[in-house]
Amino acid sequence: MQLSQEAAPGLGMFKPDFFNNRNLGFYGKPNFEKAPDEHLPYDSLLFEKTETGLNIAYAPPYFVPAIMKLDYEVLYLRVVSVKRDFYEVVVNEITGQTSYIDKYSGEIFYWPDFLLQVNSVKQIFPENNPVRTKGLAAASEVNTNYSFLHPISIKNDWMEVELLDDSFQRLETGWIRWQECGELLITFSLFS
């Protein structure tokens, strides 16, 4: 996935707990001194479990999440701010529209935690962000041909990656910058 280049990546991703909560309420500008259950949502997502898995029974017409693949029970919203009892999330990745949600209606994965769960990453501009032998801009470049980069650790702005061939066999490890000045320098894929 590649987030819009105009949008800052925010803090990470939110995954609703649709197994224990049938709906995910969207709140406008809540009173942050009150708990989420003291507010009425202006809209919401309604989930349903079917014989074939999870479905969304209702979604607002503006709803365009960061990642949605319900046949794998995957739904992520990008988090842009954190309050005591609320997360502000992007509910439309095309327009940038945000809404507040109950912080306890799911789980947040800050970028390092989220990226360590993905299957592969790719530099947006590999010529400016080559794979290096260490997590340093002055380190030597790795000259191994590879097909995929699999994240294995993160330290500050640097991500250690396994270089994999077409058969997903490990060739060696290296380092790439995953962010700089609040911008993601990579795209990611959860499934390939």
Long-range contacts (C-beta under 8 A, 24 or more apart in sequence): 1-66, 1-67, 1-187, 1-188, 1-189, 1-190, 2-124, 2-187, 3-66, 3-78, 3-93, 3-184, 4-93, 4-94, 4-96, 6-96, 7-90, 7-93, 7-96, 8-80, 8-182, 8-183, 9-78, 9-111, 9-179, 9-182, 9-183, 9-184, 10-78, 10-79, 10-80, 10-81, 10-90, 11-79, 11-80, 11-81, 11-82, 11-108, 11-110, 11-111, 12-78, 12-79, 12-108, 12-109, 12-110, 12-111, 12-113, 12-114, 13-66, 13-67, 13-76, 13-77, 13-78, 13-79, 13-108, 13-109, 13-111, 13-114, 14-76, 14-77, 14-78, 14-79, 14-87, 14-89, 14-101, 14-106, 14-107, 14-108, 14-109, 15-74, 15-75, 15-76, 15-106, 15-107, 15-109, 16-45, 16-47, 16-75, 16-77, 16-101, 16-105, 16-106, 17-105, 17-106, 17-107, 18-47, 18-54, 18-73, 18-75, 21-47, 21-105, 21-106, 22-46, 22-47, 22-48, 23-47, 24-101, 24-102, 24-105, 24-106, 25-101, 25-102, 25-105, 26-60, 26-91, 26-99, 26-100, 26-101, 27-86, 27-99, 27-100, 27-101, 27-102, 28-99, 28-100, 29-100, 30-86, 30-100, 32-83, 32-84, 32-85, 32-86, 35-85, 36-85, 36-86, 36-102, 36-103, 36-104, 36-105, 37-102, 42-99, 43-99, 60-91, 62-91, 62-92, 62-95, 62-97, 63-91, 63-92, 64-91, 64-92, 64-93, 64-94, 64-95, 65-91, 65-93, 66-90, 66-93, 67-190, 69-190, 69-191, 72-191, 74-190, 76-109, 76-114, 77-101, 79-108, 82-108, 111-178, 111-179, 111-184, 112-154, 115-151, 115-154, 115-159, 115-178, 115-186, 115-188, 116-151, 116-152, 116-153, 116-154, 117-190, 118-151, 118-188, 118-189, 118-190, 119-150, 119-189, 119-190, 119-191, 119-192, 120-148, 120-149, 120-150, 120-164, 120-188, 120-189, 120-192, 121-149, 121-150, 121-151, 121-159, 121-161, 121-176, 121-178, 121-186, 121-187, 121-188, 121-189, 122-149, 122-186, 122-187, 122-188, 122-189, 123-149, 123-176, 123-185, 123-186, 124-184, 124-185, 124-186, 124-187, 125-185, 129-176, 129-177, 129-185, 129-186, 130-176, 131-161, 131-163, 131-174, 131-175, 131-176, 132-174, 132-175, 132-176, 133-174, 133-175, 134-175, 135-160, 135-175, 136-175, 137-177, 139-175, 142-172, 142-174, 144-171, 144-172, 144-174, 146-171, 149-176, 151-178, 154-178, 159-186
